[in-house]
Amino acid sequence: MKVLVLTAYDTGENIVEVLRAGASGFLVKDTRPAEELERSVP
């Protein structure tokens, strides 16, 4: 199962933390829908 984190915070520290916790990726809340689809489709 892949986990994609949606966050309001895009600091490097937060990103590293979610990836270390096992997330497959992350998106910031203001990400455009097209960009969101590109990241979520393998």
mmCIF entry with sequence, helices, sheets and N, C-alpha, C, O atoms, coordinates in Angstrom:
data_MODEL
# 
_entry.id   MODEL 
# 
_entity.id                         1 
_entity.type                       polymer 
_entity.pdbx_number_of_molecules   1 
# 
_entity_poly.entity_id                      1 
_entity_poly.type                           'polypeptide(L)' 
_entity_poly.nstd_linkage                   no 
_entity_poly.nstd_monomer                   no 
_entity_poly.pdbx_seq_one_letter_code       MKVLVLTAYDTGENIVEVLRAGASGFLVKDTRPAEELERSVP 
_entity_poly.pdbx_seq_one_letter_code_can   MKVLVLTAYDTGENIVEVLRAGASGFLVKDTRPAEELERSVP 
_entity_poly.pdbx_strand_id                 A 
# 
loop_
_entity_poly_seq.entity_id 
_entity_poly_seq.num 
_entity_poly_seq.mon_id 
_entity_poly_seq.hetero 
1 1  MET n 
1 2  LYS n 
1 3  VAL n 
1 4  LEU n 
1 5  VAL n 
1 6  LEU n 
1 7  THR n 
1 8  ALA n 
1 9  TYR n 
1 10 ASP n 
1 11 THR n 
1 12 GLY n 
1 13 GLU n 
1 14 ASN n 
1 15 ILE n 
1 16 VAL n 
1 17 GLU n 
1 18 VAL n 
1 19 LEU n 
1 20 ARG n 
1 21 ALA n 
1 22 GLY n 
1 23 ALA n 
1 24 SER n 
1 25 GLY n 
1 26 PHE n 
1 27 LEU n 
1 28 VAL n 
1 29 LYS n 
1 30 ASP n 
1 31 THR n 
1 32 ARG n 
1 33 PRO n 
1 34 ALA n 
1 35 GLU n 
1 36 GLU n 
1 37 LEU n 
1 38 GLU n 
1 39 ARG n 
1 40 SER n 
1 41 VAL n 
1 42 PRO n 
# 
_struct_asym.id          A 
_struct_asym.entity_id   1 
# 
loop_
_struct_conf.conf_type_id 
_struct_conf.id 
_struct_conf.pdbx_PDB_helix_id 
_struct_conf.beg_label_comp_id 
_struct_conf.beg_label_asym_id 
_struct_conf.beg_label_seq_id 
_struct_conf.pdbx_beg_PDB_ins_code 
_struct_conf.end_label_comp_id 
_struct_conf.end_label_asym_id 
_struct_conf.end_label_seq_id 
_struct_conf.pdbx_end_PDB_ins_code 
_struct_conf.beg_auth_comp_id 
_struct_conf.beg_auth_asym_id 
_struct_conf.beg_auth_seq_id 
_struct_conf.end_auth_comp_id 
_struct_conf.end_auth_asym_id 
_struct_conf.end_auth_seq_id 
_struct_conf.pdbx_PDB_helix_class 
_struct_conf.details 
_struct_conf.pdbx_PDB_helix_length 
HELX_P HELX_P1 AA1 GLY A 12 ? ARG A 20 ? GLY A 12 ARG A 20 1 ? 9 
HELX_P HELX_P2 AA2 PRO A 33 ? SER A 40 ? PRO A 33 SER A 40 1 ? 8 
# 
_struct_conf_type.id          HELX_P 
_struct_conf_type.criteria    ? 
_struct_conf_type.reference   ? 
# 
_struct_sheet.id               AA1 
_struct_sheet.type             ? 
_struct_sheet.number_strands   2 
_struct_sheet.details          ? 
# 
_struct_sheet_order.sheet_id     AA1 
_struct_sheet_order.range_id_1   1 
_struct_sheet_order.range_id_2   2 
_struct_sheet_order.offset       ? 
_struct_sheet_order.sense        parallel 
# 
loop_
_struct_sheet_range.sheet_id 
_struct_sheet_range.id 
_struct_sheet_range.beg_label_comp_id 
_struct_sheet_range.beg_label_asym_id 
_struct_sheet_range.beg_label_seq_id 
_struct_sheet_range.pdbx_beg_PDB_ins_code 
_struct_sheet_range.end_label_comp_id 
_struct_sheet_range.end_label_asym_id 
_struct_sheet_range.end_label_seq_id 
_struct_sheet_range.pdbx_end_PDB_ins_code 
_struct_sheet_range.beg_auth_comp_id 
_struct_sheet_range.beg_auth_asym_id 
_struct_sheet_range.beg_auth_seq_id 
_struct_sheet_range.end_auth_comp_id 
_struct_sheet_range.end_auth_asym_id 
_struct_sheet_range.end_auth_seq_id 
AA1 1 LEU A 4  ? THR A 7  ? LEU A 4  THR A 7  
AA1 2 GLY A 25 ? VAL A 28 ? GLY A 25 VAL A 28 
# 
loop_
_atom_site.group_PDB 
_atom_site.id 
_atom_site.type_symbol 
_atom_site.label_atom_id 
_atom_site.label_alt_id 
_atom_site.label_comp_id 
_atom_site.label_asym_id 
_atom_site.label_entity_id 
_atom_site.label_seq_id 
_atom_site.pdbx_PDB_ins_code 
_atom_site.Cartn_x 
_atom_site.Cartn_y 
_atom_site.Cartn_z 
_atom_site.occupancy 
_atom_site.B_iso_or_equiv 
_atom_site.pdbx_formal_charge 
_atom_site.auth_seq_id 
_atom_site.auth_comp_id 
_atom_site.auth_asym_id 
_atom_site.auth_atom_id 
_atom_site.pdbx_PDB_model_num 
ATOM 1   N N  . MET A 1 1  ? 0.839  -1.157 0.000   1.00 0.00 ? 1  MET A N  1 
ATOM 2   C CA . MET A 1 1  ? 0.000  0.000  0.000   1.00 0.00 ? 1  MET A CA 1 
ATOM 3   C C  . MET A 1 1  ? 0.897  1.237  0.000   1.00 0.00 ? 1  MET A C  1 
ATOM 4   O O  . MET A 1 1  ? 1.895  1.302  0.718   1.00 0.00 ? 1  MET A O  1 
ATOM 5   N N  . LYS A 1 2  ? 0.521  2.204  -0.813  1.00 0.00 ? 2  LYS A N  1 
ATOM 6   C CA . LYS A 1 2  ? 1.264  3.461  -0.845  1.00 0.00 ? 2  LYS A CA 1 
ATOM 7   C C  . LYS A 1 2  ? 0.509  4.517  -0.059  1.00 0.00 ? 2  LYS A C  1 
ATOM 8   O O  . LYS A 1 2  ? -0.720 4.581  -0.098  1.00 0.00 ? 2  LYS A O  1 
ATOM 9   N N  . VAL A 1 3  ? 1.259  5.344  0.655   1.00 0.00 ? 3  VAL A N  1 
ATOM 10  C CA . VAL A 1 3  ? 0.677  6.419  1.448   1.00 0.00 ? 3  VAL A CA 1 
ATOM 11  C C  . VAL A 1 3  ? 1.180  7.742  0.907   1.00 0.00 ? 3  VAL A C  1 
ATOM 12  O O  . VAL A 1 3  ? 2.386  7.959  0.783   1.00 0.00 ? 3  VAL A O  1 
ATOM 13  N N  . LEU A 1 4  ? 0.249  8.620  0.586   1.00 0.00 ? 4  LEU A N  1 
ATOM 14  C CA . LEU A 1 4  ? 0.567  9.950  0.095   1.00 0.00 ? 4  LEU A CA 1 
ATOM 15  C C  . LEU A 1 4  ? 0.086  10.945 1.140   1.00 0.00 ? 4  LEU A C  1 
ATOM 16  O O  . LEU A 1 4  ? -1.101 10.970 1.465   1.00 0.00 ? 4  LEU A O  1 
ATOM 17  N N  . VAL A 1 5  ? 0.977  11.756 1.668   1.00 0.00 ? 5  VAL A N  1 
ATOM 18  C CA . VAL A 1 5  ? 0.655  12.693 2.737   1.00 0.00 ? 5  VAL A CA 1 
ATOM 19  C C  . VAL A 1 5  ? 0.264  14.044 2.146   1.00 0.00 ? 5  VAL A C  1 
ATOM 20  O O  . VAL A 1 5  ? 0.955  14.576 1.277   1.00 0.00 ? 5  VAL A O  1 
ATOM 21  N N  . LEU A 1 6  ? -0.838 14.585 2.621   1.00 0.00 ? 6  LEU A N  1 
ATOM 22  C CA . LEU A 1 6  ? -1.283 15.925 2.252   1.00 0.00 ? 6  LEU A CA 1 
ATOM 23  C C  . LEU A 1 6  ? -1.017 16.823 3.445   1.00 0.00 ? 6  LEU A C  1 
ATOM 24  O O  . LEU A 1 6  ? -1.488 16.545 4.547   1.00 0.00 ? 6  LEU A O  1 
ATOM 25  N N  . THR A 1 7  ? -0.265 17.901 3.237   1.00 0.00 ? 7  THR A N  1 
ATOM 26  C CA . THR A 1 7  ? 0.145  18.748 4.344   1.00 0.00 ? 7  THR A CA 1 
ATOM 27  C C  . THR A 1 7  ? 0.058  20.229 3.997   1.00 0.00 ? 7  THR A C  1 
ATOM 28  O O  . THR A 1 7  ? 0.089  20.606 2.825   1.00 0.00 ? 7  THR A O  1 
ATOM 29  N N  . ALA A 1 8  ? -0.049 21.044 5.005   1.00 0.00 ? 8  ALA A N  1 
ATOM 30  C CA . ALA A 1 8  ? -0.023 22.491 4.821   1.00 0.00 ? 8  ALA A CA 1 
ATOM 31  C C  . ALA A 1 8  ? 1.404  23.017 4.974   1.00 0.00 ? 8  ALA A C  1 
ATOM 32  O O  . ALA A 1 8  ? 1.679  24.174 4.655   1.00 0.00 ? 8  ALA A O  1 
ATOM 33  N N  . TYR A 1 9  ? 2.297  22.179 5.457   1.00 0.00 ? 9  TYR A N  1 
ATOM 34  C CA . TYR A 1 9  ? 3.667  22.599 5.743   1.00 0.00 ? 9  TYR A CA 1 
ATOM 35  C C  . TYR A 1 9  ? 4.635  21.932 4.773   1.00 0.00 ? 9  TYR A C  1 
ATOM 36  O O  . TYR A 1 9  ? 4.658  20.708 4.651   1.00 0.00 ? 9  TYR A O  1 
ATOM 37  N N  . ASP A 1 10 ? 5.428  22.738 4.090   1.00 0.00 ? 10 ASP A N  1 
ATOM 38  C CA . ASP A 1 10 ? 6.365  22.162 3.123   1.00 0.00 ? 10 ASP A CA 1 
ATOM 39  C C  . ASP A 1 10 ? 7.819  22.356 3.527   1.00 0.00 ? 10 ASP A C  1 
ATOM 40  O O  . ASP A 1 10 ? 8.698  22.463 2.672   1.00 0.00 ? 10 ASP A O  1 
ATOM 41  N N  . THR A 1 11 ? 8.071  22.400 4.824   1.00 0.00 ? 11 THR A N  1 
ATOM 42  C CA . THR A 1 11 ? 9.452  22.546 5.276   1.00 0.00 ? 11 THR A CA 1 
ATOM 43  C C  . THR A 1 11 ? 10.203 21.234 5.086   1.00 0.00 ? 11 THR A C  1 
ATOM 44  O O  . THR A 1 11 ? 9.616  20.153 5.146   1.00 0.00 ? 11 THR A O  1 
ATOM 45  N N  . GLY A 1 12 ? 11.476 21.340 4.862   1.00 0.00 ? 12 GLY A N  1 
ATOM 46  C CA . GLY A 1 12 ? 12.303 20.156 4.659   1.00 0.00 ? 12 GLY A CA 1 
ATOM 47  C C  . GLY A 1 12 ? 12.223 19.182 5.812   1.00 0.00 ? 12 GLY A C  1 
ATOM 48  O O  . GLY A 1 12 ? 12.229 17.968 5.609   1.00 0.00 ? 12 GLY A O  1 
ATOM 49  N N  . GLU A 1 13 ? 12.150 19.704 7.013   1.00 0.00 ? 13 GLU A N  1 
ATOM 50  C CA . GLU A 1 13 ? 12.087 18.847 8.198   1.00 0.00 ? 13 GLU A CA 1 
ATOM 51  C C  . GLU A 1 13 ? 10.823 17.990 8.186   1.00 0.00 ? 13 GLU A C  1 
ATOM 52  O O  . GLU A 1 13 ? 10.890 16.796 8.479   1.00 0.00 ? 13 GLU A O  1 
ATOM 53  N N  . ASN A 1 14 ? 9.685  18.571 7.856   1.00 0.00 ? 14 ASN A N  1 
ATOM 54  C CA . ASN A 1 14 ? 8.433  17.817 7.800   1.00 0.00 ? 14 ASN A CA 1 
ATOM 55  C C  . ASN A 1 14 ? 8.452  16.773 6.696   1.00 0.00 ? 14 ASN A C  1 
ATOM 56  O O  . ASN A 1 14 ? 7.961  15.660 6.881   1.00 0.00 ? 14 ASN A O  1 
ATOM 57  N N  . ILE A 1 15 ? 9.007  17.124 5.568   1.00 0.00 ? 15 ILE A N  1 
ATOM 58  C CA . ILE A 1 15 ? 9.064  16.202 4.436   1.00 0.00 ? 15 ILE A CA 1 
ATOM 59  C C  . ILE A 1 15 ? 9.913  14.983 4.780   1.00 0.00 ? 15 ILE A C  1 
ATOM 60  O O  . ILE A 1 15 ? 9.506  13.849 4.532   1.00 0.00 ? 15 ILE A O  1 
ATOM 61  N N  . VAL A 1 16 ? 11.066 15.212 5.338   1.00 0.00 ? 16 VAL A N  1 
ATOM 62  C CA . VAL A 1 16 ? 11.954 14.113 5.723   1.00 0.00 ? 16 VAL A CA 1 
ATOM 63  C C  . VAL A 1 16 ? 11.268 13.225 6.750   1.00 0.00 ? 16 VAL A C  1 
ATOM 64  O O  . VAL A 1 16 ? 11.374 12.001 6.686   1.00 0.00 ? 16 VAL A O  1 
ATOM 65  N N  . GLU A 1 17 ? 10.571 13.832 7.688   1.00 0.00 ? 17 GLU A N  1 
ATOM 66  C CA . GLU A 1 17 ? 9.900  13.076 8.742   1.00 0.00 ? 17 GLU A CA 1 
ATOM 67  C C  . GLU A 1 17 ? 8.828  12.131 8.185   1.00 0.00 ? 17 GLU A C  1 
ATOM 68  O O  . GLU A 1 17 ? 8.761  10.973 8.599   1.00 0.00 ? 17 GLU A O  1 
ATOM 69  N N  . VAL A 1 18 ? 7.999  12.598 7.265   1.00 0.00 ? 18 VAL A N  1 
ATOM 70  C CA . VAL A 1 18 ? 6.948  11.723 6.728   1.00 0.00 ? 18 VAL A CA 1 
ATOM 71  C C  . VAL A 1 18 ? 7.534  10.627 5.840   1.00 0.00 ? 18 VAL A C  1 
ATOM 72  O O  . VAL A 1 18 ? 7.021  9.509  5.821   1.00 0.00 ? 18 VAL A O  1 
ATOM 73  N N  . LEU A 1 19 ? 8.599  10.936 5.108   1.00 0.00 ? 19 LEU A N  1 
ATOM 74  C CA . LEU A 1 19 ? 9.229  9.908  4.278   1.00 0.00 ? 19 LEU A CA 1 
ATOM 75  C C  . LEU A 1 19 ? 9.903  8.850  5.149   1.00 0.00 ? 19 LEU A C  1 
ATOM 76  O O  . LEU A 1 19 ? 9.856  7.662  4.829   1.00 0.00 ? 19 LEU A O  1 
ATOM 77  N N  . ARG A 1 20 ? 10.519 9.267  6.229   1.00 0.00 ? 20 ARG A N  1 
ATOM 78  C CA . ARG A 1 20 ? 11.126 8.290  7.153   1.00 0.00 ? 20 ARG A CA 1 
ATOM 79  C C  . ARG A 1 20 ? 10.070 7.424  7.823   1.00 0.00 ? 20 ARG A C  1 
ATOM 80  O O  . ARG A 1 20 ? 10.334 6.271  8.165   1.00 0.00 ? 20 ARG A O  1 
ATOM 81  N N  . ALA A 1 21 ? 8.885  7.971  8.010   1.00 0.00 ? 21 ALA A N  1 
ATOM 82  C CA . ALA A 1 21 ? 7.795  7.220  8.643   1.00 0.00 ? 21 ALA A CA 1 
ATOM 83  C C  . ALA A 1 21 ? 7.175  6.210  7.684   1.00 0.00 ? 21 ALA A C  1 
ATOM 84  O O  . ALA A 1 21 ? 6.342  5.400  8.091   1.00 0.00 ? 21 ALA A O  1 
ATOM 85  N N  . GLY A 1 22 ? 7.576  6.251  6.407   1.00 0.00 ? 22 GLY A N  1 
ATOM 86  C CA . GLY A 1 22 ? 7.113  5.256  5.463   1.00 0.00 ? 22 GLY A CA 1 
ATOM 87  C C  . GLY A 1 22 ? 6.205  5.754  4.354   1.00 0.00 ? 22 GLY A C  1 
ATOM 88  O O  . GLY A 1 22 ? 5.754  4.958  3.531   1.00 0.00 ? 22 GLY A O  1 
ATOM 89  N N  . ALA A 1 23 ? 5.926  7.045  4.310   1.00 0.00 ? 23 ALA A N  1 
ATOM 90  C CA . ALA A 1 23 ? 5.081  7.584  3.243   1.00 0.00 ? 23 ALA A CA 1 
ATOM 91  C C  . ALA A 1 23 ? 5.789  7.443  1.900   1.00 0.00 ? 23 ALA A C  1 
ATOM 92  O O  . ALA A 1 23 ? 7.016  7.511  1.818   1.00 0.00 ? 23 ALA A O  1 
ATOM 93  N N  . SER A 1 24 ? 5.006  7.249  0.867   1.00 0.00 ? 24 SER A N  1 
ATOM 94  C CA . SER A 1 24 ? 5.551  7.135  -0.484  1.00 0.00 ? 24 SER A CA 1 
ATOM 95  C C  . SER A 1 24 ? 5.812  8.497  -1.102  1.00 0.00 ? 24 SER A C  1 
ATOM 96  O O  . SER A 1 24 ? 6.629  8.624  -2.015  1.00 0.00 ? 24 SER A O  1 
ATOM 97  N N  . GLY A 1 25 ? 5.122  9.511  -0.608  1.00 0.00 ? 25 GLY A N  1 
ATOM 98  C CA . GLY A 1 25 ? 5.282  10.857 -1.132  1.00 0.00 ? 25 GLY A CA 1 
ATOM 99  C C  . GLY A 1 25 ? 4.451  11.844 -0.339  1.00 0.00 ? 25 GLY A C  1 
ATOM 100 O O  . GLY A 1 25 ? 3.808  11.481 0.646   1.00 0.00 ? 25 GLY A O  1 
ATOM 101 N N  . PHE A 1 26 ? 4.467  13.080 -0.770  1.00 0.00 ? 26 PHE A N  1 
ATOM 102 C CA . PHE A 1 26 ? 3.741  14.127 -0.067  1.00 0.00 ? 26 PHE A CA 1 
ATOM 103 C C  . PHE A 1 26 ? 3.269  15.170 -1.061  1.00 0.00 ? 26 PHE A C  1 
ATOM 104 O O  . PHE A 1 26 ? 3.847  15.334 -2.135  1.00 0.00 ? 26 PHE A O  1 
ATOM 105 N N  . LEU A 1 27 ? 2.221  15.865 -0.690  1.00 0.00 ? 27 LEU A N  1 
ATOM 106 C CA . LEU A 1 27 ? 1.711  16.993 -1.461  1.00 0.00 ? 27 LEU A CA 1 
ATOM 107 C C  . LEU A 1 27 ? 1.406  18.127 -0.502  1.00 0.00 ? 27 LEU A C  1 
ATOM 108 O O  . LEU A 1 27 ? 0.949  17.900 0.618   1.00 0.00 ? 27 LEU A O  1 
ATOM 109 N N  . VAL A 1 28 ? 1.658  19.334 -0.941  1.00 0.00 ? 28 VAL A N  1 
ATOM 110 C CA . VAL A 1 28 ? 1.299  20.508 -0.160  1.00 0.00 ? 28 VAL A CA 1 
ATOM 111 C C  . VAL A 1 28 ? -0.130 20.872 -0.560  1.00 0.00 ? 28 VAL A C  1 
ATOM 112 O O  . VAL A 1 28 ? -0.516 20.692 -1.715  1.00 0.00 ? 28 VAL A O  1 
ATOM 113 N N  . LYS A 1 29 ? -0.917 21.382 0.388   1.00 0.00 ? 29 LYS A N  1 
ATOM 114 C CA . LYS A 1 29 ? -2.338 21.650 0.135   1.00 0.00 ? 29 LYS A CA 1 
ATOM 115 C C  . LYS A 1 29 ? -2.599 22.540 -1.071  1.00 0.00 ? 29 LYS A C  1 
ATOM 116 O O  . LYS A 1 29 ? -3.656 22.424 -1.692  1.00 0.00 ? 29 LYS A O  1 
ATOM 117 N N  . ASP A 1 30 ? -1.676 23.416 -1.420  1.00 0.00 ? 30 ASP A N  1 
ATOM 118 C CA . ASP A 1 30 ? -1.918 24.300 -2.560  1.00 0.00 ? 30 ASP A CA 1 
ATOM 119 C C  . ASP A 1 30 ? -1.411 23.723 -3.890  1.00 0.00 ? 30 ASP A C  1 
ATOM 120 O O  . ASP A 1 30 ? -1.263 24.458 -4.867  1.00 0.00 ? 30 ASP A O  1 
ATOM 121 N N  . THR A 1 31 ? -1.146 22.416 -3.929  1.00 0.00 ? 31 THR A N  1 
ATOM 122 C CA . THR A 1 31 ? -0.718 21.743 -5.155  1.00 0.00 ? 31 THR A CA 1 
ATOM 123 C C  . THR A 1 31 ? -1.863 21.742 -6.167  1.00 0.00 ? 31 THR A C  1 
ATOM 124 O O  . THR A 1 31 ? -3.013 21.478 -5.814  1.00 0.00 ? 31 THR A O  1 
ATOM 125 N N  . ARG A 1 32 ? -1.543 22.036 -7.409  1.00 0.00 ? 32 ARG A N  1 
ATOM 126 C CA . ARG A 1 32 ? -2.566 22.013 -8.469  1.00 0.00 ? 32 ARG A CA 1 
ATOM 127 C C  . ARG A 1 32 ? -3.045 20.583 -8.695  1.00 0.00 ? 32 ARG A C  1 
ATOM 128 O O  . ARG A 1 32 ? -2.251 19.649 -8.582  1.00 0.00 ? 32 ARG A O  1 
ATOM 129 N N  . PRO A 1 33 ? -4.340 20.387 -9.015  1.00 0.00 ? 33 PRO A N  1 
ATOM 130 C CA . PRO A 1 33 ? -4.882 19.040 -9.222  1.00 0.00 ? 33 PRO A CA 1 
ATOM 131 C C  . PRO A 1 33 ? -4.106 18.209 -10.253 1.00 0.00 ? 33 PRO A C  1 
ATOM 132 O O  . PRO A 1 33 ? -3.905 17.013 -10.041 1.00 0.00 ? 33 PRO A O  1 
ATOM 133 N N  . ALA A 1 34 ? -3.673 18.805 -11.346 1.00 0.00 ? 34 ALA A N  1 
ATOM 134 C CA . ALA A 1 34 ? -2.930 18.050 -12.371 1.00 0.00 ? 34 ALA A CA 1 
ATOM 135 C C  . ALA A 1 34 ? -1.612 17.532 -11.799 1.00 0.00 ? 34 ALA A C  1 
ATOM 136 O O  . ALA A 1 34 ? -1.222 16.396 -12.068 1.00 0.00 ? 34 ALA A O  1 
ATOM 137 N N  . GLU A 1 35 ? -0.940 18.346 -11.027 1.00 0.00 ? 35 GLU A N  1 
ATOM 138 C CA . GLU A 1 35 ? 0.325  17.937 -10.408 1.00 0.00 ? 35 GLU A CA 1 
ATOM 139 C C  . GLU A 1 35 ? 0.066  16.819 -9.401  1.00 0.00 ? 35 GLU A C  1 
ATOM 140 O O  . GLU A 1 35 ? 0.861  15.886 -9.282  1.00 0.00 ? 35 GLU A O  1 
ATOM 141 N N  . GLU A 1 36 ? -1.042 16.918 -8.685  1.00 0.00 ? 36 GLU A N  1 
ATOM 142 C CA . GLU A 1 36 ? -1.417 15.895 -7.704  1.00 0.00 ? 36 GLU A CA 1 
ATOM 143 C C  . GLU A 1 36 ? -1.603 14.554 -8.396  1.00 0.00 ? 36 GLU A C  1 
ATOM 144 O O  . GLU A 1 36 ? -1.128 13.537 -7.891  1.00 0.00 ? 36 GLU A O  1 
ATOM 145 N N  . LEU A 1 37 ? -2.276 14.525 -9.526  1.00 0.00 ? 37 LEU A N  1 
ATOM 146 C CA . LEU A 1 37 ? -2.472 13.287 -10.268 1.00 0.00 ? 37 LEU A CA 1 
ATOM 147 C C  . LEU A 1 37 ? -1.163 12.715 -10.775 1.00 0.00 ? 37 LEU A C  1 
ATOM 148 O O  . LEU A 1 37 ? -0.968 11.501 -10.731 1.00 0.00 ? 37 LEU A O  1 
ATOM 149 N N  . GLU A 1 38 ? -0.265 13.555 -11.253 1.00 0.00 ? 38 GLU A N  1 
ATOM 150 C CA . GLU A 1 38 ? 1.032  13.079 -11.740 1.00 0.00 ? 38 GLU A CA 1 
ATOM 151 C C  . GLU A 1 38 ? 1.798  12.353 -10.656 1.00 0.00 ? 38 GLU A C  1 
ATOM 152 O O  . GLU A 1 38 ? 2.444  11.341 -10.927 1.00 0.00 ? 38 GLU A O  1 
ATOM 153 N N  . ARG A 1 39 ? 1.737  12.851 -9.435  1.00 0.00 ? 39 ARG A N  1 
ATOM 154 C CA . ARG A 1 39 ? 2.480  12.242 -8.338  1.00 0.00 ? 39 ARG A CA 1 
ATOM 155 C C  . ARG A 1 39 ? 1.825  10.983 -7.810  1.00 0.00 ? 39 ARG A C  1 
ATOM 156 O O  . ARG A 1 39 ? 2.515  10.094 -7.310  1.00 0.00 ? 39 ARG A O  1 
ATOM 157 N N  . SER A 1 40 ? 0.500  10.886 -7.909  1.00 0.00 ? 40 SER A N  1 
ATOM 158 C CA . SER A 1 40 ? -0.184 9.758  -7.285  1.00 0.00 ? 40 SER A CA 1 
ATOM 159 C C  . SER A 1 40 ? -0.321 8.549  -8.212  1.00 0.00 ? 40 SER A C  1 
ATOM 160 O O  . SER A 1 40 ? -0.559 7.440  -7.735  1.00 0.00 ? 40 SER A O  1 
ATOM 161 N N  . VAL A 1 41 ? -0.177 8.739  -9.511  1.00 0.00 ? 41 VAL A N  1 
ATOM 162 C CA . VAL A 1 41 ? -0.286 7.620  -10.449 1.00 0.00 ? 41 VAL A CA 1 
ATOM 163 C C  . VAL A 1 41 ? 1.090  7.029  -10.701 1.00 0.00 ? 41 VAL A C  1 
ATOM 164 O O  . VAL A 1 41 ? 2.018  7.748  -11.073 1.00 0.00 ? 41 VAL A O  1 
ATOM 165 N N  . PRO A 1 42 ? 1.233  5.702  -10.499 1.00 0.00 ? 42 PRO A N  1 
ATOM 166 C CA . PRO A 1 42 ? 2.560  5.080  -10.677 1.00 0.00 ? 42 PRO A CA 1 
ATOM 167 C C  . PRO A 1 42 ? 3.039  5.103  -12.111 1.00 0.00 ? 42 PRO A C  1 
ATOM 168 O O  . PRO A 1 42 ? 4.131  4.617  -12.404 1.00 0.00 ? 42 PRO A O  1 
# 
